[in-house]
């Protein structure tokens, strides 16, 4: 790698790290919203989101984004 390529490599790596952190933060925030909606523990809220993602053949981050955008609200009827 030349010295001219180094800044771009650092930018690409930091962008990947930012994406991972935002993804993790989004799932964490959505977990908090689900636990408030259902009055359950964070562990149970995350398990419910994972189960929903699995049942709908979707990625967890997609379900989390739907929760964050208020397109998806978890209810006790969703068991």
C-alpha positions in Angstrom: 0.0 0.0 0.0 1.4 3.4 -1.0 1.4 6.3 1.4 -1.4 7.8 -0.8 -3.6 4.8 -0.3 -3.3 4.8 3.5 -5.8 7.5 4.2 -8.5 5.7 2.1 -7.8 2.4 3.8 -8.2 4.1 7.2 -11.4 5.8 6.0 -12.8 2.5 4.8 -12.0 0.7 8.0 -13.4 3.5 10.2 -16.6 3.5 8.0 -17.0 -0.3 8.6 -16.4 0.3 12.4 -19.0 3.1 12.4 -21.5 0.9 10.6 -21.0 -1.9 13.1 -21.4 0.5 16.1 -24.5 2.1 14.6 -25.9 -1.4 13.9 -25.2 -2.5 17.5 -26.6 0.8 18.9 -29.8 0.5 16.8 -30.4 -3.1 18.0 -29.8 -1.9 21.6 -32.2 1.0 21.3 -34.9 -1.1 19.6 -34.5 -3.7 22.4 -35.2 -0.9 24.9 -38.3 0.1 23.0 -39.6 -3.4 22.9 -39.0 -3.9 26.6 -41.0 -0.8 27.3 -43.8 -1.9 25.0 -44.1 -5.3 26.7 -42.8 -4.6 30.2 -40.2 -7.4 29.9 -36.5 -7.7 30.5 -33.9 -6.7 27.9 -33.0 -10.3 27.4 -36.6 -11.3 26.6 -37.1 -8.3 24.4 -34.0 -9.2 22.3 -35.2 -12.8 22.2 -38.6 -11.6 20.9 -37.0 -9.5 18.2 -34.7 -12.4 17.1 -37.7 -14.8 17.0 -39.6 -12.3 14.9 -36.7 -11.8 12.5 -36.3 -15.6 12.2 -40.1 -16.2 11.6 -40.2 -13.4 9.0 -36.9 -14.5 7.3 -35.4 -11.1 8.0 -32.2 -9.8 9.6 -32.3 -8.6 13.2 -31.2 -5.1 12.1 -34.1 -4.9 9.7 -36.6 -5.7 12.5 -34.7 -3.2 14.8 -35.0 -0.5 12.2 -38.7 -1.2 11.9 -39.1 -0.8 15.6 -37.1 2.4 15.7 -39.1 3.9 12.8 -42.3 2.8 14.6 -43.4 0.6 11.6 -43.4 -2.4 14.0 -44.8 -2.5 17.5 -44.5 -5.6 19.6 -47.6 -6.7 21.5 -48.4 -9.6 23.8 -50.6 -11.0 21.0 -47.5 -11.6 18.9 -46.5 -14.6 21.1 
